[in-house]
Amino acid sequence: MMVIRPIEHNDLGALLALAGKTGGGLTSLPVDEATLSARIERSLQTWRGTLPKADQGYVFVLEDTQSGAVAGICAIEVAVGLNDPWYNYRVGTLVHASKELNVYNALPTLFLSNDHTGSSELCTLFLDPQWRKEGNGYLLSKSRFMFMAAFRERFNEKVVAEMRGVIDEHGYSPFWDSLGQRFFSMEFSRADYLCGTGQKAFIAELMPKHPIYTHFLSEAAQAVIGQVHPQTAPARAVLEAEGFRYRNYVDIFDGGPTLECDVDRVRAIRKSRLVEVAEGQPATGEDLPACMVANENYDMFRVMLVRANPHTERLVLDGATLDALKCRPGDTVRLVRLCPEEKKA
C-alpha cells in the first residue's frame, strides 16, 4: 500500500537519493545533505508549532508500506516572501506610440514582482520515475489539498505553485542563457544550487530592477516563457484540473509558469467531505472511482487511495487500510474523488 505521511529524520538518505534523480531545476530539492537535513528539521518544528508563520513549511513523503521505500516527496510552504523577498516576473505589456509618426507598438515585457508575498505555496513535488504508476503521481500532488482542507486555518487565502521551466538533459535553460546569465555571470546549475541551499542574497543584489523587453531575448528564450519542462506537463495538468490557472507570472530563472488559485476554490478542498469509517470488507468493482481518504490527525496525518463511492456517508475499509491510515472504526475521515468527474456528453 502507498501512503502519504509527514517526513521524519530517518528519511534523509531516501531524500538524498530522490534529489539525485531530479536532473536539476528543482530548486527546493538540492543534492546537499546539510540543506535537506535542515529542511526536515524545519518541517518537524512546523508540526510542533515552534516556528513563526514566515518560517513554516510542511514536508510529506510517499511510502510503500510493504517495503518501506520512499517513492516521492511533496511540500507546502505556509507563507512565502515574509522573510526573504519572493521574486517572479509578471509578463505584461508596454506601449510605445507616436501619433505624429503613426507608430503604435505594444511590446511584451517582464516586470519584476513580489505580488505573491504571503501566499501559501505548493512545492518540492517529485516522484521517483520507477513509481510513476497506479495513480501515485496524482496522490502525491493532491494529498496536500487534504491536509489544507483539514487544517485550513494554518494557510492563507491564495495558494501558488511554481512549475519547472524548460531545461534540457544537459541542464541548459534557454531563458537563463538569454537573460539570467547576463546578470548573474554563472551557469544555471550554480544559481539553482545556491538558491536551493538558502544562499539567495545574490538574487536581490544582481538581478535587473527595470522592465525587460522580451523581444531583446533570443527566440528560444521567448518561446519558453510560461512553458513547462516536458516531465512537469502532467503536474501542470493535474493542478489546472483542480482549478489552478496561469496568470502571467513566471520564474526568474527558467521562465516556468507560476499557477495560482484561491484555496477555497481548489476542487479537492471544496468537494472533500467528512465521513465515518467502519471496519469490514470494502465494496469492490471497477465502476468505483479512485478516491483519496485522509485522517484528521494533525501529528500522524495519513492519505491513501481507495476505491469507493465518493458520496457515501459511511466508508468501509479493511483492517490493514485502517492501520495504515492510523484510524479506528468510528473515526471521522476526509474523502474526495481523486480526479474530477468527467462531464457526460
C-alpha positions in Angstrom: 0.0 0.0 0.0 1.1 3.5 -0.8 0.6 6.1 1.9 1.4 9.8 2.3 2.9 10.7 5.7 4.9 13.6 7.4 8.6 13.4 6.7 10.9 12.1 9.5 14.6 12.4 10.3 15.4 8.9 9.1 14.1 9.8 5.7 17.3 11.8 4.9 19.0 9.1 3.0 16.0 8.5 0.8 15.6 12.2 0.3 19.2 12.5 -1.0 18.6 9.6 -3.4 15.4 11.4 -4.7 17.3 14.7 -5.1 19.9 12.9 -7.2 17.2 11.8 -9.7 15.7 15.2 -10.4 18.1 16.2 -13.1 18.3 19.8 -11.8 15.9 22.6 -11.9 14.0 21.6 -8.7 15.4 24.4 -6.6 13.9 23.2 -3.3 15.4 19.7 -3.6 19.2 20.2 -4.0 21.7 17.3 -3.6 23.0 18.7 -0.4 22.8 16.7 2.9 23.0 19.7 5.2 20.3 21.6 3.4 17.9 18.6 3.2 18.6 17.8 6.9 17.7 21.3 7.8 14.6 21.1 5.6 13.4 18.0 7.6 14.1 19.7 10.9 12.2 22.8 9.8 9.2 20.6 8.8 9.2 18.9 12.2 9.4 22.2 14.0 6.5 23.4 11.9 4.4 20.4 13.1 5.5 21.1 16.7 4.4 24.8 16.4 7.8 26.2 17.4 8.3 28.4 14.3 6.8 31.8 13.3 4.5 31.7 10.3 7.2 33.1 8.0 9.4 30.1 8.5 6.8 27.3 8.5 6.8 24.6 5.9 5.3 21.1 5.8 7.1 18.2 4.0 5.4 14.9 3.2 6.7 11.6 1.6 5.0 8.8 -0.3 5.9 5.5 1.3 5.4 1.9 0.2 4.2 0.4 3.4 5.4 -3.1 2.4 9.0 -2.3 1.6 9.4 0.9 3.5 10.7 2.6 0.3 10.2 6.3 -0.1 8.9 6.9 -3.6 8.3 10.6 -3.6 8.1 13.9 -1.8 5.8 16.9 -1.7 5.6 20.0 0.4 3.7 23.2 1.4 5.2 26.5 2.3 2.8 28.3 4.7 3.6 31.9 3.6 6.3 32.8 1.1 8.2 36.1 1.0 7.7 37.2 4.6 11.4 36.9 5.4 13.2 36.9 2.1 11.6 38.5 -1.0 9.8 36.0 -3.2 10.5 37.1 -6.8 9.0 36.3 -10.1 8.4 38.1 -13.4 5.0 39.4 -14.4 4.5 39.1 -18.2 2.9 42.4 -19.2 2.9 45.0 -22.0 4.4 48.4 -22.5 3.1 50.5 -25.3 5.3 52.9 -27.4 3.3 55.1 -29.7 3.6 58.2 -31.7 0.6 59.8 -33.4 2.8 62.1 -35.4 4.6 59.1 -37.0 1.6 56.8 -36.9 3.5 54.2 -34.9 2.0 52.1 -32.3 4.0 49.2 -30.7 2.7 47.0 -27.9 5.7 45.2 -26.5 5.6 42.2 -24.2 7.7 43.0 -21.1 8.9 41.2 -18.0 8.3 43.2 -14.8 10.0 42.2 -11.5 7.3 41.3 -9.0 6.7 40.4 -5.4 2.9 40.1 -5.9 2.6 36.6 -4.3 4.1 37.6 -1.0 2.2 35.9 1.9 0.7 33.2 -0.3 0.9 29.6 0.6 3.0 27.6 -1.9 2.8 24.0 -3.2 6.4 23.0 -3.8 9.1 20.2 -3.9 6.9 17.7 -5.9 9.0 14.8 -7.1 8.1 11.2 -7.8 10.8 8.5 -8.4 10.4 7.5 -12.1 10.1 3.8 -11.2 7.0 4.6 -9.1 5.2 6.7 -11.7 2.2 4.3 -12.0 -1.1 3.4 -10.4 -2.1 6.9 -9.5 0.9 7.6 -7.4 1.6 11.0 -9.1 -2.0 12.1 -8.5 -1.9 11.0 -4.9 1.4 12.7 -4.2 0.3 16.0 -5.7 -3.2 16.2 -4.4 -2.7 14.8 -0.9 -1.6 18.3 0.1 -5.1 19.5 -0.5 -6.4 17.0 2.0 -4.1 18.5 4.6 -5.0 22.1 3.7 -8.7 21.2 3.9 -8.4 19.6 7.3 -6.3 22.4 8.8 -7.5 25.3 6.7 -6.7 27.9 9.4 -3.0 27.3 9.0 -2.9 28.5 5.4 -3.5 31.8 3.5 -6.2 32.7 1.1 -4.2 32.1 -2.1 -2.0 29.1 -3.0 0.6 29.2 -5.7 2.8 26.6 -7.5 5.9 27.3 -9.5 6.2 24.9 -12.4 9.6 23.8 -13.5 10.6 25.5 -16.8 12.2 24.2 -20.0 15.6 22.8 -19.3 17.3 20.1 -21.4 19.0 16.9 -20.3 22.3 18.8 -20.0 21.0 21.4 -17.7 20.7 24.1 -20.4 17.9 26.7 -19.9 17.2 28.9 -22.9 15.6 31.5 -20.7 18.6 31.6 -18.3 21.1 31.7 -21.1 19.5 34.7 -22.7 18.6 36.6 -19.5 19.9 35.4 -16.2 23.3 34.5 -17.4 24.0 38.1 -18.4 23.3 39.5 -15.0 24.4 36.6 -12.7 27.5 35.6 -14.6 27.2 31.9 -13.6 25.8 28.7 -15.0 22.1 27.9 -14.4 23.0 24.9 -12.3 25.2 27.1 -10.0 22.4 29.7 -9.4 19.9 26.9 -8.9 22.1 25.2 -6.3 22.8 28.5 -4.4 19.1 29.3 -4.3 18.2 25.7 -3.2 20.7 25.8 -0.3 19.3 29.1 1.0 22.0 31.4 -0.4 19.6 33.8 -2.0 21.1 37.3 -1.3 22.7 37.3 -4.7 19.3 37.4 -6.4 18.4 40.8 -5.0 22.0 42.1 -5.5 22.4 41.1 -9.1 19.1 40.8 -10.9 17.8 43.7 -13.1 15.4 46.0 -11.4 13.9 47.5 -14.6 11.4 46.1 -17.0 12.8 43.8 -19.7 11.5 43.8 -23.2 11.2 40.1 -24.2 12.0 41.0 -27.9 15.6 41.6 -26.7 15.8 37.9 -25.7 16.7 35.1 -28.0 13.9 33.5 -29.9 14.5 30.3 -28.0 14.1 32.2 -24.7 10.9 33.9 -25.8 9.4 30.6 -26.9 9.8 29.0 -23.4 8.3 31.9 -21.3 5.4 30.3 -19.4 6.2 26.8 -20.7 6.9 23.8 -18.5 9.6 21.0 -18.6 8.1 18.0 -20.5 8.3 15.9 -17.3 6.3 18.7 -15.5 3.5 18.9 -18.0 1.4 16.2 -16.2 1.8 18.0 -12.9 0.6 21.2 -14.5 -2.4 19.4 -16.0 -3.2 18.0 -12.5 -3.3 21.4 -10.9 -5.2 23.0 -13.7 -7.9 20.3 -13.4 -8.1 21.3 -9.7 -8.8 25.0 -10.6 -5.3 26.5 -10.8 -4.6 29.0 -13.6 -1.6 30.7 -15.2 -1.9 34.4 -14.6 1.2 35.6 -16.5 3.8 35.2 -13.7 7.0 33.2 -14.5 10.1 32.1 -12.7 13.0 34.4 -12.8 15.5 31.6 -13.5 13.9 29.3 -16.1 10.8 31.2 -17.2 8.5 28.4 -16.0 4.9 29.4 -15.2 3.5 30.1 -11.7 0.0 28.7 -11.3 -2.4 30.1 -8.6 -5.8 29.5 -7.1 -7.8 30.7 -4.1 -7.5 27.9 -1.5 -11.2 27.6 -1.0 -11.8 27.2 -4.8 -9.5 24.2 -5.2 -11.7 21.3 -6.2 -10.3 18.7 -3.9 -10.6 21.1 -0.9 -14.1 22.4 -1.9 -15.6 18.9 -2.6 -13.9 16.9 0.2 -16.4 15.5 2.8 -16.1 14.2 6.3 -17.5 10.6 6.7 -17.4 8.0 9.4 -15.1 5.0 8.8 -16.0 1.4 9.7 -14.1 -1.9 9.5 -15.2 -4.6 7.2 -14.9 -5.9 3.6 -14.8 -2.8 1.3 -17.0 -2.7 -1.7 -15.3 -3.7 -4.9 -15.8 -3.1 -8.6 -14.1 -1.3 -11.5 -17.1 1.2 -11.6 -16.0 2.6 -8.2 -13.7 5.6 -8.7 -10.3 6.1 -7.0 -10.7 8.4 -4.0 -8.4 10.0 -1.6 -9.0 9.2 2.1 -7.2 11.0 4.9 -7.4 11.0 8.6 -8.0 14.2 10.6 -4.9 13.6 12.9 -2.5 16.6 12.7 0.5 14.8 14.1 0.0 11.5 12.4 -1.5 12.7 9.2 -2.0 10.0 6.5 -3.5 9.9 3.0 -4.2 6.9 0.8 -6.1 5.9 -2.3 -9.1 3.6 -2.1 -11.8 2.5 -4.5 -15.1 3.9 -3.0 -18.3 5.7 -3.6 -17.3 9.4 -3.1 -20.8 10.2 -1.9 -21.0 7.6 0.8 -21.8 8.6 4.4 -20.0 5.6 5.9 -16.7 4.4 4.4 -15.9 0.7 5.0 -12.2 -0.2 5.0 -10.4 -3.4 5.9 -8.1 -3.6 8.9 -4.8 -3.2 7.1 -6.0 0.0 5.4 -7.3 1.4 8.8 -3.9 0.6 10.3 -2.1 2.4 7.5 -4.4 5.4 7.9 -3.8 5.4 11.7 -7.6 5.2 12.1 -10.1 3.1 14.2 -13.7 2.2 13.4 -15.9 5.2 14.3 -13.3 7.8 13.4 -14.0 10.6 11.0 -12.1 10.7 7.8 -12.0 13.1 4.8 -13.0 11.7 1.5 -12.9 13.1 -2.1 -12.8 11.7 -5.6 -9.2 11.6 -6.8 -9.9 13.2 -10.2 -12.8 15.5 -11.3 -15.8 13.6 -12.6 -15.9 13.7 -16.4 -18.9 15.6 -17.7 -21.2 13.4 -19.8 -21.7 14.5 -23.4 
